[in-house]
Amino acid sequence: MQPDQTVLVLDFGSQYTQLIARRVRENHVYSVVHPFDYPVEKIREISPQAIIFSGGPQSVYAENAPTCSREVFDLGVPILGICYGMMITAYLLDGKVDAASEREYGRAELEVVAESPLFAGTPQHQQVWESHGDRIVQEPPGFVVTARSKNAPISAFENRQRRCFGIEFHPEVTHSEAGGQILKNFLFDIAGCKPSWSLGDFRRRKVEEIRAAVGKRNVIAAVSGGVDSSVAALLVAEAIGDQLTAIFVDNGVLRKNEALQVVSRLSEGLGMHIVAVDAKERFYGKLAGVEDPEIKRKRIGNEFIAIFEEEAKRIANADFLVQGTLYPDVIESVSIKGPSSVIKTHHNVGGLPEKMGLKLIEPVRELFKDEVRQLGLELGLEEEFVWRHPFPGPGLAVRILGEVNAERVEILQNADEIVIEEIRRAGLYREISQAFAVLLPVRSVGVMGDERTYENVCAVRAVTTTDFMTADWFRMPHDVLDRLGRRIVNEVRGINRVVYDISSKPPSTIEWE
């Protein structure tokens, strides 16, 4: 059961492709992302209300440059080409594209030079964000030039009869001052979309789909305490009630009191049937003597799978496994950019469905993170939990550099709790994307009272980011740093020095391991 209207975003490799799809949904229009070479027959099956070509880093003349079928332009569907998407439109429709003498990257001044429904209600001179090395020197036959910039004499063109439009800048980023209005003009005035997409409709549709798929059989879900797995499990529970059993494994490297909070929130607060497994000692045993972060991750992942399998076998007629896959995960799995280099192994339950003969249910795989959070609120999760900062699958094990044991976990839990308490107290929690403490394998000399100490060093990390692909360190107010530093040293036995991490990503990662 699909939404009434869908906007198809064809991905030509832009770092902003997901952002385009999100901007469309922010206007309450459903969007999907597929690769640039998505077959025309499958596009017809989707029957999109409009198609948007994303940008991309390549030249249309480069070897293996991404290109779509020319048939896409004959579908009679409104098309908006963005940046590379405009270049490929010009190239395929017999315009002329050349390498620019000067790359245009960053803010640029756009001048609208002709009346256009795409620029309706926007200034004649407006600031936009451009990123291109080629430029169009001749528009395709039948097209009219509607805007220009200093380095791009053809910054926008259109063929109203074909309802085909191209712009040489990125309306989806906030740096383009009228970008939001331009996208609205295309969606509503040109493509005739209706703002009918809502999470309420999604919720009702998904509940019906789950009931139809599951029937009378049983379902299991692995809940980590994070937002994604919790929302996925709650949506399935709304559909099938006690046919769902959620399994929560306390691996001993969670935040302070998190195990109790998760079980209380989901079982007592929201009525979910949940099995809680205290496996702290098993995990500590697997981590004993291990310092290498990759080995930590793999041992935690493997032990989780072993425990989950043991618990799942106790549930009769369990044919389905719930997984909290999000739409960015789906998009990245079919990305045109190819496999990224592995920076670190991700902890998940990826191998379980095939190994255990289970069918997957991924109820939130169509949603972006912000949509999952909103759905969580609608399902009854409290706002404080829904907006909680991300937490790695291997938990505090990758925030404790060196060996992990119960004593070091307790030290870090206490320090981390103070960090979060103080940024909440300062009203900074939502301003910061992720904040946490790290326990270093370093000891330093200190003086506490009249005694010499030789204790652990704690690092504090806080970053801001929109997509977690890049991140900048948060400029923490000095009074907040002062309070949390003094509290950690005074209240956490085993720490006598606190340092603040001022590294951005790249070159650093957000997590330390």
BAZA-120474 format. One line per field, with one value per residue (C-alpha): residue number from 1; residue in three letters; chain; x, y, z. Coordinates in steps of 0.001 Angstrom, whole numbers. Each point is the difference from the previous one (the first is absolute). Layout:
% residues N
i <- c(NUM  ...);
aa <- c(ala  ...);
ch <- c(A  ...);
px <- c(X  ...);
py <- c(Y  ...);
pz <- c(Z  ...);
***
This chain:
% residues 513
i <- c(1  2  3  4  5  6  7  8  9  10  11  12  13  14  15  16  17  18  19  20  21  22  23  24  25  26  27  28  29  30  31  32  33  34  35  36  37  38  39  40  41  42  43  44  45  46  47  48  49  50  51  52  53  54  55  56  57  58  59  60  61  62  63  64  65  66  67  68  69  70  71  72  73  74  75  76  77  78  79  80  81  82  83  84  85  86  87  88  89  90  91  92  93  94  95  96  97  98  99  100  101  102  103  104  105  106  107  108  109  110  111  112  113  114  115  116  117  118  119  120  121  122  123  124  125  126  127  128  129  130  131  132  133  134  135  136  137  138  139  140  141  142  143  144  145  146  147  148  149  150  151  152  153  154  155  156  157  158  159  160  161  162  163  164  165  166  167  168  169  170  171  172  173  174  175  176  177  178  179  180  181  182  183  184  185  186  187  188  189  190  191  192  193  194  195  196  197  198  199  200  201  202  203  204  205  206  207  208  209  210  211  212  213  214  215  216  217  218  219  220  221  222  223  224  225  226  227  228  229  230  231  232  233  234  235  236  237  238  239  240  241  242  243  244  245  246  247  248  249  250  251  252  253  254  255  256  257  258  259  260  261  262  263  264  265  266  267  268  269  270  271  272  273  274  275  276  277  278  279  280  281  282  283  284  285  286  287  288  289  290  291  292  293  294  295  296  297  298  299  300  301  302  303  304  305  306  307  308  309  310  311  312  313  314  315  316  317  318  319  320  321  322  323  324  325  326  327  328  329  330  331  332  333  334  335  336  337  338  339  340  341  342  343  344  345  346  347  348  349  350  351  352  353  354  355  356  357  358  359  360  361  362  363  364  365  366  367  368  369  370  371  372  373  374  375  376  377  378  379  380  381  382  383  384  385  386  387  388  389  390  391  392  393  394  395  396  397  398  399  400  401  402  403  404  405  406  407  408  409  410  411  412  413  414  415  416  417  418  419  420  421  422  423  424  425  426  427  428  429  430  431  432  433  434  435  436  437  438  439  440  441  442  443  444  445  446  447  448  449  450  451  452  453  454  455  456  457  458  459  460  461  462  463  464  465  466  467  468  469  470  471  472  473  474  475  476  477  478  479  480  481  482  483  484  485  486  487  488  489  490  491  492  493  494  495  496  497  498  499  500  501  502  503  504  505  506  507  508  509  510  511  512  513);
aa <- c(met  gln  pro  asp  gln  thr  val  leu  val  leu  asp  phe  gly  ser  gln  tyr  thr  gln  leu  ile  ala  arg  arg  val  arg  glu  asn  his  val  tyr  ser  val  val  his  pro  phe  asp  tyr  pro  val  glu  lys  ile  arg  glu  ile  ser  pro  gln  ala  ile  ile  phe  ser  gly  gly  pro  gln  ser  val  tyr  ala  glu  asn  ala  pro  thr  cys  ser  arg  glu  val  phe  asp  leu  gly  val  pro  ile  leu  gly  ile  cys  tyr  gly  met  met  ile  thr  ala  tyr  leu  leu  asp  gly  lys  val  asp  ala  ala  ser  glu  arg  glu  tyr  gly  arg  ala  glu  leu  glu  val  val  ala  glu  ser  pro  leu  phe  ala  gly  thr  pro  gln  his  gln  gln  val  trp  glu  ser  his  gly  asp  arg  ile  val  gln  glu  pro  pro  gly  phe  val  val  thr  ala  arg  ser  lys  asn  ala  pro  ile  ser  ala  phe  glu  asn  arg  gln  arg  arg  cys  phe  gly  ile  glu  phe  his  pro  glu  val  thr  his  ser  glu  ala  gly  gly  gln  ile  leu  lys  asn  phe  leu  phe  asp  ile  ala  gly  cys  lys  pro  ser  trp  ser  leu  gly  asp  phe  arg  arg  arg  lys  val  glu  glu  ile  arg  ala  ala  val  gly  lys  arg  asn  val  ile  ala  ala  val  ser  gly  gly  val  asp  ser  ser  val  ala  ala  leu  leu  val  ala  glu  ala  ile  gly  asp  gln  leu  thr  ala  ile  phe  val  asp  asn  gly  val  leu  arg  lys  asn  glu  ala  leu  gln  val  val  ser  arg  leu  ser  glu  gly  leu  gly  met  his  ile  val  ala  val  asp  ala  lys  glu  arg  phe  tyr  gly  lys  leu  ala  gly  val  glu  asp  pro  glu  ile  lys  arg  lys  arg  ile  gly  asn  glu  phe  ile  ala  ile  phe  glu  glu  glu  ala  lys  arg  ile  ala  asn  ala  asp  phe  leu  val  gln  gly  thr  leu  tyr  pro  asp  val  ile  glu  ser  val  ser  ile  lys  gly  pro  ser  ser  val  ile  lys  thr  his  his  asn  val  gly  gly  leu  pro  glu  lys  met  gly  leu  lys  leu  ile  glu  pro  val  arg  glu  leu  phe  lys  asp  glu  val  arg  gln  leu  gly  leu  glu  leu  gly  leu  glu  glu  glu  phe  val  trp  arg  his  pro  phe  pro  gly  pro  gly  leu  ala  val  arg  ile  leu  gly  glu  val  asn  ala  glu  arg  val  glu  ile  leu  gln  asn  ala  asp  glu  ile  val  ile  glu  glu  ile  arg  arg  ala  gly  leu  tyr  arg  glu  ile  ser  gln  ala  phe  ala  val  leu  leu  pro  val  arg  ser  val  gly  val  met  gly  asp  glu  arg  thr  tyr  glu  asn  val  cys  ala  val  arg  ala  val  thr  thr  thr  asp  phe  met  thr  ala  asp  trp  phe  arg  met  pro  his  asp  val  leu  asp  arg  leu  gly  arg  arg  ile  val  asn  glu  val  arg  gly  ile  asn  arg  val  val  tyr  asp  ile  ser  ser  lys  pro  pro  ser  thr  ile  glu  trp  glu);
ch <- c(A  A  A  A  A  A  A  A  A  A  A  A  A  A  A  A  A  A  A  A  A  A  A  A  A  A  A  A  A  A  A  A  A  A  A  A  A  A  A  A  A  A  A  A  A  A  A  A  A  A  A  A  A  A  A  A  A  A  A  A  A  A  A  A  A  A  A  A  A  A  A  A  A  A  A  A  A  A  A  A  A  A  A  A  A  A  A  A  A  A  A  A  A  A  A  A  A  A  A  A  A  A  A  A  A  A  A  A  A  A  A  A  A  A  A  A  A  A  A  A  A  A  A  A  A  A  A  A  A  A  A  A  A  A  A  A  A  A  A  A  A  A  A  A  A  A  A  A  A  A  A  A  A  A  A  A  A  A  A  A  A  A  A  A  A  A  A  A  A  A  A  A  A  A  A  A  A  A  A  A  A  A  A  A  A  A  A  A  A  A  A  A  A  A  A  A  A  A  A  A  A  A  A  A  A  A  A  A  A  A  A  A  A  A  A  A  A  A  A  A  A  A  A  A  A  A  A  A  A  A  A  A  A  A  A  A  A  A  A  A  A  A  A  A  A  A  A  A  A  A  A  A  A  A  A  A  A  A  A  A  A  A  A  A  A  A  A  A  A  A  A  A  A  A  A  A  A  A  A  A  A  A  A  A  A  A  A  A  A  A  A  A  A  A  A  A  A  A  A  A  A  A  A  A  A  A  A  A  A  A  A  A  A  A  A  A  A  A  A  A  A  A  A  A  A  A  A  A  A  A  A  A  A  A  A  A  A  A  A  A  A  A  A  A  A  A  A  A  A  A  A  A  A  A  A  A  A  A  A  A  A  A  A  A  A  A  A  A  A  A  A  A  A  A  A  A  A  A  A  A  A  A  A  A  A  A  A  A  A  A  A  A  A  A  A  A  A  A  A  A  A  A  A  A  A  A  A  A  A  A  A  A  A  A  A  A  A  A  A  A  A  A  A  A  A  A  A  A  A  A  A  A  A  A  A  A  A  A  A  A  A  A  A  A  A  A  A  A  A  A  A  A  A  A  A  A  A  A  A  A  A  A  A  A  A  A  A  A  A  A  A  A  A  A  A  A  A  A  A  A  A  A  A  A  A  A  A  A  A  A  A  A  A  A  A  A  A  A  A  A  A  A  A  A  A  A  A  A  A  A  A  A  A);
px <- c(0  1809  -750  -2219  2867  3727  2894  2899  3526  2581  3416  2941  2424  -651  841  -3351  -2234  -1538  -539  -2006  -2303  -386  -836  -2741  -1462  171  -2589  -2179  666  1310  3386  2186  3638  1279  3278  392  -360  -3262  -1814  -2688  -2498  434  -461  -3292  -1027  631  -1981  1712  -1695  3401  3656  3016  3519  2559  3374  3213  3779  854  127  -2535  2996  1891  529  -2845  -1853  -3419  -2816  -3654  -1993  -1173  -3416  -449  -655  -2789  -2044  -1974  1015  1266  3784  2298  3737  2246  3666  1357  -3660  -296  3251  -1195  -3334  1806  2340  -2758  -2329  2642  1195  3712  2047  3649  2593  -142  3172  -615  -1765  -2972  -258  -1811  -2167  -853  -2250  -2799  -1879  -3415  -181  -3411  -3416  -237  -2445  3033  1177  -3449  8  3807  2356  1459  3447  469  2804  377  2432  1812  2428  1000  3040  -1830  -2396  -2738  890  -3046  -3453  -1792  -2393  -3345  1407  73  2740  -1529  2977  3746  2923  3518  1599  -3076  -1826  -2601  -806  -3597  -2058  -3411  -2273  -3506  -1640  2033  -196  3757  2080  3671  1889  3772  -171  -1217  -3434  0  2760  -714  2674  -2356  -2214  -3066  644  -3001  -2376  1506  -618  -3561  -613  1180  -1929  -3326  -316  1859  -428  -3422  949  -2335  1348  -1543  2969  -204  1375  -3541  -841  3300  -727  -3449  1293  2939  -2153  -2290  2993  1543  -3270  -499  3570  194  -3433  -106  3741  2427  2626  3183  1815  3454  -311  3178  -1633  660  -2677  26  -452  -2498  -2220  150  -1028  -2785  -1472  -37  -1467  -2811  -769  168  105  1270  1068  3140  2701  2754  3376  2255  3555  1909  3566  1543  1224  -3161  -505  -546  -3377  -919  -1053  -2571  -1241  -461  -1961  -2133  -683  -1022  -1713  -1547  -431  -1073  -1204  2438  739  3743  2564  2995  3244  2743  3110  2542  2362  -58  1048  2660  1409  229  1635  2561  3494  -1221  1275  -429  -3255  -846  311  -2221  -2670  59  -78  -2913  -1865  619  -973  -3165  -970  687  -2160  -2745  -151  -258  -2891  -1775  -108  -2150  -2742  -2259  -998  2191  217  919  2748  -520  2918  256  1400  -416  -367  3560  1242  -2098  1235  3634  -346  -749  2233  1713  3191  1077  1071  1661  3186  -741  874  -1522  -2268  -3626  -1750  -3325  -2071  578  783  -2875  -2976  1715  1744  -3192  -2373  -1880  -1774  874  -2459  1498  -2919  1902  2214  -1893  711  2797  1296  -2023  -3151  736  342  -3336  -1649  1482  -1719  -3295  446  408  3749  980  1734  3148  544  -897  2576  2715  3447  1144  1699  2319  -1016  3070  -873  2567  2420  1130  159  2313  3367  1847  -1420  -3666  -1016  -2718  2121  909  -3605  -1282  2538  -1032  -3731  293  2045  -2277  -3084  1517  792  -3615  -1431  2057  -771  -3703  241  1550  -2782  2495  -1107  -2035  2599  2669  -348  1987  1848  1717  2980  2947  2231  3626  2658  2112  649  1158  1333  -2339  -452  -3237  28  3593  541  1624  -2284  764  -3335  -1803  -417  -3515  -604  -3275  -1256  -2838  -764  -2519  -1045  -2959  787  2761  2126  1870  6  1501  995  -2446  1207  -982  -460  2853  -2303  -1574  3432  1012  -3027  162  3790  -119  -2899  1684  3232  -1807  -2729  1472  2512  2789  206  2246  249  -2530  873  -2239  196  198  347  -2376  -1127  1939  2797  -1197  -3012  -2740  562  3563  56);
py <- c(0  3110  3697  1717  2103  -641  2215  -2033  1265  -1502  -85  1086  -91  3243  255  1796  -2677  -1035  3650  517  -2888  1361  3498  -1488  -1859  3144  1329  -3048  -1638  -3578  -536  -2974  -180  -2360  -151  2099  -3090  -1208  -1787  1966  -2858  152  3772  -592  -2414  2707  2448  3023  3360  1593  -948  1838  -625  469  1642  -1977  460  -1093  1631  -1196  -717  -2087  -3688  -1936  3232  -825  442  -927  -1226  2694  -1684  1557  3327  -1575  -1213  3235  500  3380  -63  2225  -402  1279  850  -3158  -881  3168  -835  -3485  1465  2396  -2733  -2540  2550  1352  3067  709  -483  1102  -10  3352  2102  477  -2380  1595  -1327  1501  3095  1774  2841  -1175  2381  -1067  1293  -1276  -580  -3585  -2010  -1575  3370  1402  1905  122  3015  922  -42  -2804  -1841  -3660  -2859  -1296  -2881  -756  -204  -188  2581  73  2231  -792  -927  -2932  785  1235  1145  3561  1360  1393  809  630  502  1435  -3271  -1666  1998  -2770  -648  -1050  -1003  -1424  -1472  587  -2095  -3023  1147  -464  2355  243  2038  249  351  -1967  1152  -2739  1614  2865  2171  491  2689  -658  -3734  -1039  2130  -1267  -3618  865  1666  -3122  -2443  1799  2508  -1904  -3680  355  -1929  85  197  -3341  -1897  -271  -2281  -696  -1485  -1882  -1445  -1266  -1427  -1732  -1558  -1494  -1342  -1623  -1667  -1372  -1310  -1581  -1520  -2195  -663  1376  2704  803  3317  936  3263  1810  2875  2291  1984  -1962  -3489  1254  1757  -2989  -2366  2294  253  -3788  -327  2373  -2296  -3439  520  -2999  -1847  2148  -784  2592  -1258  2435  -1089  1869  -305  1810  2962  2096  3438  217  -1534  -421  -3649  804  3042  -1891  -2863  2402  2267  -2733  -2516  1990  3300  -1227  -3539  -1843  -3657  53  -2578  1556  -1969  935  -1069  2410  -2687  -1873  3123  937  -3493  418  3421  -972  936  1489  3443  49  1857  -2218  -3129  1634  748  -3484  -1774  2128  -587  -3746  -409  2003  -2309  -3083  1274  1183  -3415  -1733  2209  -154  -3816  263  1751  -2418  624  3088  534  3708  2292  3763  2207  3798  679  3644  1453  1434  -3592  -1100  2865  -636  -3698  916  3083  623  939  -3576  -1537  2373  -977  -1699  2373  -2251  -3010  766  -2004  -1324  -3139  -161  -3729  -1207  -255  -2409  -1966  -560  -359  3172  2464  3660  2695  3479  2288  3304  -666  2707  2700  2453  447  3132  -1784  -2978  2365  1634  -3411  -993  2974  -1014  -3546  1264  283  2970  2899  -271  -3573  674  2780  -1868  169  -3006  -2835  -2510  -3661  -1161  2647  1220  -2710  2335  2973  -1853  -33  -3124  -2912  -22  -1281  684  2484  2120  -111  1364  2840  1028  -361  2434  2512  -235  595  3255  1187  -510  1515  3168  606  -560  2419  2573  -509  -1243  -3605  544  2443  -2721  -2992  -2411  359  -2553  -830  -2210  -1888  121  -2656  2752  882  3363  1400  2169  1459  -550  1464  -348  -3324  -884  -1917  -2020  -544  -228  2775  650  1691  1774  11  2161  548  1636  -1568  -345  -3413  -1534  -404  3156  1726  3002  192  1947  3312  -816  3041  207  74  -3302  -1565  1283  -1536  -3400  -211  819  -2383  -2911  409  521  -2631  -2807  -2050  -1036  3173  2956  1818  1058  1123  1294  -1414  2728  -2305  161  -2836  -421  -575  -1497  -2248  974  -3045  -553  -3667);
pz <- c(0  -1281  631  -2568  -1347  -175  -1047  -1364  689  -2346  1688  -2159  2930  1853  3682  287  -1568  3334  851  -3204  948  3527  -1280  -2151  2990  2123  -2445  802  -3353  15  -1659  -898  -1137  -2684  -1977  -3164  -2237  1539  -2846  -1797  377  3782  -54  -1806  2779  2598  -2145  1575  186  -664  -436  1429  -1285  2785  -389  -265  65  -3535  -3417  -2567  -2256  2548  -616  1642  771  1475  -2504  -172  -2954  -2383  222  3451  -1735  -2068  2977  159  3639  1274  449  2057  -630  2796  -746  -1713  -572  -2102  -1835  -942  -1112  -2342  -1236  -748  -1615  -2417  1861  387  3180  352  2749  1807  143  3718  2351  1752  3521  2966  207  -3246  -1090  -2297  -2283  -1282  -3581  -1165  1518  1191  2138  1661  1362  817  3274  223  -383  -3375  1653  2503  1739  -953  654  -3078  -491  -3569  -2267  -3348  -1326  -2618  -2948  -2157  1273  -1695  -2884  1300  3357  1342  2282  3193  2283  -65  2381  -358  -1132  -1480  -2712  -39  3669  -634  -3012  -712  -2618  1318  -2666  1133  3647  166  2157  921  2597  454  3791  3010  1250  2658  2113  2363  -1659  -2976  1490  -2178  -430  2050  -2055  -3269  1042  1047  -3364  -1797  2186  216  -2853  -2707  937  1637  3146  2987  3583  940  1503  3797  2660  1152  -3400  -29  3430  -997  -3284  1661  2743  -2670  -1952  3089  1015  -3495  -218  3465  366  3127  200  2578  -389  1926  195  1238  1912  968  1832  -2950  -1814  -3281  1461  2595  -2556  -2363  2794  1224  -3489  -330  3508  -993  -2920  1659  3769  1999  -3131  305  2541  358  1219  1840  821  2704  -1273  2958  -2051  -14  1489  3743  1029  -3680  267  2682  -1911  -3283  1548  2037  -2971  -2437  2267  2827  -1824  -3452  695  -2263  723  664  1104  1792  98  2469  -1898  1479  1266  -3310  -1874  2544  -388  -3780  375  2627  -1116  -3323  -986  -3791  -875  -2978  2122  2638  -2592  -1490  3343  1190  -3274  12  3645  -550  -2868  2133  2871  -2311  -1666  3376  1082  -3355  134  3105  -1991  -1870  -3636  -382  -3757  -218  1278  410  -964  330  -3491  -1071  -3491  -93  508  -2975  -2181  879  -822  -3629  -147  -3329  1804  645  3308  2414  1737  3295  2834  2644  181  826  2691  -1261  -424  -3732  -174  2149  -2409  -2419  2754  1987  -2931  921  -2266  527  999  -402  856  -89  -3035  -1939  2580  712  3547  700  -1185  2261  2933  -794  -352  3356  1615  -1625  1339  3549  550  2137  -1719  2129  -1219  -3630  -284  1869  -1551  -2077  1858  -1697  -266  1981  2580  2487  -1145  -2810  2359  2374  -1707  1017  1967  994  3424  2556  1973  -3030  -1279  3312  -57  -3513  693  2904  -2002  -3032  2154  1271  -3551  -1080  3181  -418  -3684  738  2913  -2350  -2595  -2591  -480  -3179  -1345  228  -2334  2161  3291  2214  2206  -970  2418  -1151  612  1538  3622  1226  3234  2013  3468  1899  3464  1118  -1719  -3285  -2376  -3089  -1716  -3353  -2561  -1350  -3366  -786  -3608  -1383  -3689  -2294  -3289  -2348  -1477  2204  -3154  969  3378  1736  3649  2130  1424  3569  2266  2492  3012  -1083  -525  3423  1730  -1657  417  3693  612  -1776  1968  3313  -368  -2082  1931  -2368  -2161  828  -3344  -2688  -3554  -2811  -3550  -2675  -3039  -2956  -2278  -2240  813  3291  449  2451  2198  1206  -1059);
***
